Amino acid sequence: MLKRMFVFTVLLISTLLLVNQVVIPHVRRARGNDEMRLFRLQKGREVIARAVAAHGGLETWQSKIAVSFRMTDKWNSGAGAVAADWLDMWPARTVDTKQYYLLRPDFPSNKINAVRGRIELSTEAGRHVWGYSDLRPWALLNGRIDAENVSRARFTIPAIDYLIELPYKFLDKGAFPEFVNEVKHDDGIYDRVRVTFGLNAGNYPPDEYVADFDHETGRLARLEYTVREKTPGYVTFSTNFSGYKEFDGIWIPTQADFSMIEPLVCLPLHQWQISEVRFNTGVDEQFFSPANLMLSDASRR
C-alpha cells in the first residue's frame, strides 16, 4: 500500500512539474502573443487614423469627387532607364502628364474596378490620351486607337491612382494595419506600420505595404511594397514622399522618389514632381469612357 502511495505521489509530482514547466509557459506565451497581436493591431489603426487626419481628414477627403494634377516623371539613372522598359510605364523616359481621376464612382471605392482615370501626355510620336474605366483600359494616339499602349494604361493608371489615394486606402475594409515599431532614419523618428490586404479573401501571398509615418507630423513619409503585376515576388520597391503642400484642405506630397531595394540595394529609379493639384474639377463618367467612343477635349469642363 505504501509503495503504491509512493508511486502515485511521484507520478503526481512529475505531472505537476510537467504542467508547470511546459504547459503553463506555453499558455502564457500564447496569451502574451495574443495580447501583443491585439496591441499591434490597435496601435496600427491609431497610427493610420492619425495619418488620415494629418493628410486633411476623412470627411474632407470624402468631399472630393475628382482630382486633376500635372506630374513629371523623370527616370534618373542608367539602371533606371533599363527599369523603365522593364516596368513599361511610359512611351518615353521622362514624361510630363496631365492626369485626372474620379475618386467617387457609384460603387465601393475599395474595389479596383472603381478606378476612373485619364492621362494625357505628348511624345515625339504625338499626343497620347490613356483611360481606364470599368476594368477597361484604352489608349489613343493623335485621336486614333493606340493598341500598343493599352497595356501601359492598364498598369499605370490604377498604380498611380492607388498611390495618390494613400493613406486613405489603408482604411479599406480589407486592410489590416499592424504596428511594427518606431524607427529612425534621416534624423527623424517614424511609426512603422505593416498593412496587409486581401487575407480575408484568401489571397496568398497577400499584398503588403510597410509604411513609415513621420512621428512629428503624422504624414506618410516612406513606403515599401512589391509590384506583383509587373515583377517577381522578390523585387521590392520603396517610395519616399516629400514636399507636402496643402491643396483645398488636403495635404499632397509634391515629390516622390522611387528606388529598388531588393534584390539590388537602394537603386534610384525615378522621381515624380506633382503640381497644379485641383479637386472637384467637374469631369464626369463619360470623360473616362473607352476609346471606341473617340472622346474629344470638348467633354472636359
Secondary structure as GFF3:
##gff-version 3
##sequence-region A 1 301
A	DSSP	alpha_helix	2	18	.	.	.	ID=ss1
A	DSSP	pi_helix	19	23	.	.	.	ID=ss2
A	DSSP	alpha_helix	24	54	.	.	.	ID=ss3
A	DSSP	alpha_helix	58	62	.	.	.	ID=ss4
A	DSSP	beta_strand	66	75	.	.	.	ID=ss5
A	DSSP	alpha_helix	78	87	.	.	.	ID=ss6
A	DSSP	beta_strand	95	102	.	.	.	ID=ss7
A	DSSP	three_ten_helix	112	114	.	.	.	ID=ss8
A	DSSP	beta_strand	116	123	.	.	.	ID=ss9
A	DSSP	beta_strand	126	133	.	.	.	ID=ss10
A	DSSP	beta_strand	136	141	.	.	.	ID=ss11
A	DSSP	beta_strand	144	145	.	.	.	ID=ss12
A	DSSP	three_ten_helix	147	149	.	.	.	ID=ss13
A	DSSP	alpha_helix	150	164	.	.	.	ID=ss14
A	DSSP	three_ten_helix	168	171	.	.	.	ID=ss15
A	DSSP	beta_strand	175	185	.	.	.	ID=ss16
A	DSSP	beta_strand	188	197	.	.	.	ID=ss17
A	DSSP	three_ten_helix	199	201	.	.	.	ID=ss18
A	DSSP	beta_strand	207	214	.	.	.	ID=ss19
A	DSSP	beta_strand	220	225	.	.	.	ID=ss20
A	DSSP	beta_strand	236	247	.	.	.	ID=ss21
A	DSSP	beta_strand	250	262	.	.	.	ID=ss22
A	DSSP	beta_strand	267	279	.	.	.	ID=ss23
A	DSSP	three_ten_helix	285	288	.	.	.	ID=ss24
A	DSSP	three_ten_helix	291	293	.	.	.	ID=ss25
A	DSSP	three_ten_helix	297	299	.	.	.	ID=ss26
###
